[in-house]
């Protein structure tokens, strides 16, 4: 029996639009097939969100085929048939004998498919930068007569400009993010364990908002005094205390689309140091948001934020943000001084004024999830930019 199709996050026409953009880029690079190994790019082109990319899998986009072909572990094929718009014959599972095999693995199945499709001596694009060295070597040695073209970031850059349908889903994710911050403000109290607080926040992110549940839990980051100078750290078995500062970074997720936000909390009256840094970083965020608009560069936004922060005697060493969409970031541009990427309408960014380099034991976070418009910026998240002072 054929597995039923899940309700699709986007209509087929949306995926055809994305594939047309990819094929246009393929034509520009003179490749006849593109082997997509990046799991976020696979999601973008098919709607597949199952977490099976820890074993070899690839989406092969061919210039002469309307739909791409998804090659993956056989046990994962039903999930692809269920989640994606692809027809039955466009999902091919390779046998379990290729899993955990040190000699022959799933990349051999992918290369075999390319050879059987008559592409062994044609120009083939692949995402070299996301493959392991042995996998790259396998492509090079088994496709000796093909012209292999490195297309590592080709799809990533196409993803940067969102359709209106994508913006709608990101707004749903942002509403879930807002609900998570609201729950954090309710639960963060002296005597509460970090783990119990995170459990409440994650439960909210799963339940969702406005009738739209979260479809994945992006790793939540939380650090409290005296660890607020640590970045990308998760909760501990510690307990919040009177006077604790808490840095929180979370994201709601809908169909892979991820809307992150950061906020800082204080249980009781904040220190003068924290108030000063909050004022500086909030001013930097406002300056960034006021500068962002189509036609400006990432560097111009960073320079404006930098100037605002430095007026308060604070220096931020890390970048001021990055593009978002499927998963936490798109790994293309950065809002940093020197990045000349030109901003376009419907690009979406996490504008991040988090600053972990103030002192070894002290840092601060504040950020927003935004969409670029012709004339400025639309903030998708909707949380007060105050320093949260909790009783």
N, C-alpha and C positions, 0 to 999 in steps of 0.2 A: 504494500500500500504506500502511495506517495504521501509524504508528510505535507500537512497543510501549510499555507503561507501565513505568517504573522501579519497583523496590521502594519503597513509600511509607514516608516517615519516620514518619507517623502514619496511623491508620485514618480512613476517611471520617467516622466518627462524631465524631472529635475536631475535624475541620474544621467539621462541622455545628454542634457546640457553640460554637465560636468565632464562626461566622456568626450564630448565634442571639443571642449577646451583643451583637454589632454591630447587628443589626436592632432589638434592644430599645433600644439607645441612639439609633438612628435614629428610632424611634417617639417617644422622649422629646423629641427635637429637631424632630419633625414634618417629617422629610424622607422622600421616597419613593424616592430613589436616592442612593447615596453613591459618589463618584468617588475611589477610593483611588490616590494617586500615589506615596506613600512606599513604596520598594522593600522595606523591612523589614516593613511592614504587608501588602504583597502576599505575601511569604513566609509570614507568619503565617496568612493566610487561604487559601492554596493549596498551599504547599510548594515554590513556585518559588524557586530560588536562583541561576539563571543571571544573569550581570552585564550586563544589557542596558538598565538604567535610564538610560543616558547619552543615550538618545533617548526621546521621549515614549511612555509606556505607562501604562495605567490599568486597574484592576480596578473594574468597576461592580457594586455590590451593590444589587439591587432588592428592594423589599419583597415584590413579587408573584412573584419567581423563587427557586426553591430554591437553585440554584447561581449564583454571580456570573459575569459575562462578562469575559474578559481580552482587552483590545485592545492590540496591540503590533505592532512591525515584523514584516513577513511572514517574514523569515528567522529570527526568534526564536520563531515559533509552534510549530515542532516540539519545541523544548526545553520549552515550557510543556505541550504535550500529553504529553511523555515524563515530566516530573517531577511534575506535579500530578494531583489526583484528578478534574479537570474533564473533562466530556464533550467530544467533538469539536466540537460546534456552539457550545461556550462559549469557544472560543479563536478570535479573529478577527485575522488579520494585515492590516495596511494596506500599500499598495504602496511600493516603494523610491523612487518619484518624490516621496514626501513626506519623504524623508531628505535633509538638507542643502539644503532648499528654504527660502529666506528669506521667502517669501510664504505658502505653505501647507504645514503640517507635520502631524505625528501628532496634535496636539491638535485639528486640524480633523476628523480621522477619528473621534476620541472624541466630539466635539460632534455630528457627523453621526449617530453611533450613538444618542446621547441624543435627538436630534430624531426619528429614525425609530422609537424606542421610545415615543414619545408623551410625552416628559418635558420638552419645550421650554417648557411653561408650567406646570410643576409645581415643588414645592420640591425642590431638589437640593443635597445636601451635597458639598463638595469640600475638599481639603486645601490651602487657599490658601497656607499658610506654606511649603510645599515646592515651590511653582511659581515660575517666573520671572515678572517683571513683565509681559513680553509675553504669556505664557500666561494670566495672570489677566485681562489686558485682552481677550484673545480670548474667554474664557468670558463676560465681562461683555457684550461687544458682540454675540456670536453667540447668546447666550441671554437676550436682552433681556426676554422675557416670563416667564422662570423666576425663582423665588425662590431665589437662591444663598445657602447657609448655610455659614459657615466652620466646618468640622469638623476643623481641622488636627490636633489631638491626641486626637481621640476614640478611635481604635483603639489608639494608644500607651498610653493609660491602662487600657484593657481588658487589654492584654498584660501589665500589671504583675503580676497574680496568675496564677501558672502552674498548669497541671494536673499531676497526678502523672506523666503521660506526658512532659510537658515537663521536669519535674525529672529524670527518668531520663536524658533526652538531655543535659541540662546536666551531670549527673554523669559521663557518658561524655566530654564535652568537658573537664571538670576533670581527669580521669585523664590525658588527653593533655597538658594543661598541666603537671601534675606531672612527667611524663616529660621534657618540655622543660626544666624547671628542673634536673632530675637530670643531663641531658646537659650543660647549661651548666656545672654544677659540675665535670664531668669535663674539659671542653675549655678552660675559662678558665685560661690559664697564660701566664707571661711568654714573649714571643717569638711568640705566636699573633696573627695578624691578626684584627681585629674581623670582617671579612667572612668569614673562614674559620670563625670561631666561630658566626656567624649561620647559615652554610650547614649546620653540623651540627645546630643547634637546629631550623631549619626542616625539615630532613629528618626529624627525630624527630616534629615536629608533623604532618607529612604521613603518616608511617607509623602514628601513633596509639598506642593502648594497649589492652591486654586484647582484642585482636582487632578493635578498632573503629578504622578509619583516620580521620585528619582529613579533612574534606571541603572545607576552604578554609584558606588561610593568611592570618590577620589580620596586619596589619603589625606586625612585632616592633620594639620600641624599645630601643636600647642606647646608653649614653653612658659613656665612661670618663674617667679623669683626663686633662686638667684641665677636662673639659666636663661634670662631674656636676651642675652647676647648670642644665643645659639640659633642658627637658621636651619630650616628643613629638619627639625627634630619632632618626634611624636611624643604623645603623652607618657607619663611615668606613673609609678605607684605612689607618688607624693600626694600630699594634701594641701589645698589652698589655705593660707593663713591670713590673719588681719594684716593689711599692708601689702599683700601680694600683688604684683603686677602680672598680667596674663597677656601674652601675645597669641592671637588665634588667626589661622589662615585656613579657610575651608572653601569648598566649591560644590554647588549643586550641579547635577548632571542629568541631561535628557538626551537619550539616543547617541551618547558619546560626546555631545556638545557640553562644554564645561565652563562655568561662570565663576571664577574665583574672587575672593575678597579677603582683606585683612583688616582686623581691628584690634585695638589695645584696650585692656580693662584694668581697673585698679579697685581692689577690695579695700574700701576706705579712702582716705584722702591721699591723692598722688603726691609724690615728692616734687620739690621744686625742679629738680633735674628732669623728671618725666614731663612736667607741664611745659618746660622750655622746649624740649625736643618735640613734643606734640605740636606746639605752636609752629615750630620751624617746618616740620614735615607736612603738616596740614596746609601751610602756605605754599610749599612746593607742589603739593597735589593740585591746589587751586590754580597755580600758575601753569602747570602742565595742561590742565583741562581747558584753560582759557586760550592756550596757544594752539592746541590741536585743531586742525581743519585740513580739508583736502588741498593739496598743492604744497603744503609745508613738508619738511623732512623730519625724520625721527630725531636727528641731531638738534634741530631748532627747538623741539619740545623739551629735550633733555637740557639744553642750555638755559631755557627759561626756568625750568624747575631748579636747576643748579643755582642760578642767581638768587632765587627766592629763599632757598634753604640757607645759603651762605650769609645772607643778611642777618641771620640769627646766630652766626658763629658756629654753625653745624656743617659738617662735610659728609656727603653721601658718596661712598666709593663705588657701590654697585649700580647697575643700570636702573633706569626709571620705568621699565616695563617691557612687554613683549606681546606678540600677537597670540590670540586665543581662538579656539574653535573646537575641533575634535581633540579630546584630551587636554591636558593642562596648558600646553603651549605648542605652537606650530613650527618652532625652530627655523625661523627665517630672519626677520629683522629684529632689531633691539632699539628701544628708546634709550639711546646713549649718545654722548658727544662723538661725532665722527661718522655716525651711520647716516648715509645720504639717501636712504630709502624714501621715496616720495609717497606721502599719504594719499589714499584714495577713498571715496565714499564707500561705505559698507565694509571697510576693514574694521576689525574688532581687536581691542587690546586690553590687557590687564595693566593698568597704570599703577605702578607699585612704588610707593615711597617708603617701603620697609628699609630700615637702616640697622644693620647688625654690627657695624664696625665702629660704633661709638666708643664702647669700652668692652673689655673681654666678658664682663658679667652683665652687660646692659645693652639692650637694643629696643627697638620700637617698630610697630608696623601700622600702616594705613594704606588702603588701595581701593580702586574702583574698577569695575568691568564696564567698558565703554564701546560705543559704535561711532565711527566717523560719519559725518554728514557733509554735504557740500559746503556748509558755512561754519561748521563747528563740530560739536560732539554731543551725543546722547548718552547719558549715564544709564546703564541697564540695571545695575544694582541700586537699591533704594534704602540705604541705611544711614543714619545720622553720622556725620564725620566728627562727632565729639569724642573726647577721651571718656570712655564709659567709667563713671565713678559709682561703684556698687556699695550698698550698705552692708 
